[in-house]
């Protein structure tokens, strides 16, 4: 619990306004990638089959796009940012380790660099949180206001 308080304290001290733009771009990238996977499920299925890690990719090809859409929209709004990033991190980690690392960074169709950047940003925002301009911060202020003035 002490580490969580330290992380939240650090997050409040070092939160420039331009990070909101980075958070929104991260969320948009995830949202768009989810939309691309929904429109082209064969692409996602080929990625998953190439890993030979999962034999029946049907359930995961249906789950990953919706997680990207929902998580991306939550990150854009700054709503439950740490939760949304914690759900996205295992997916991107799997993409980096099992899918894109086999193909390499210099192949024409590689998304390795993009996936690594997204993964690093997800880890950063997992610790940073939504920031000052987020729904997380708005609801915290709203709850503080209600608890101070009562439930009127």
SULTAWO-V11861 format. One record per run of one state. SS is the DSSP state (a for helix, b for strand, c for the rest). FROM is the first residue (numbers start at 0). LEN is the number of residues. If there is no record, write none. Layout:
BEGIN
ss	from	len
SS	FROM	LEN
SS	FROM	LEN
END
This chain:
BEGIN
ss	from	len
c	0	1
a	1	12
c	13	4
a	17	22
c	39	1
a	40	11
c	51	6
a	57	20
c	77	3
a	80	23
c	103	8
a	111	17
c	128	6
a	134	15
c	149	3
END
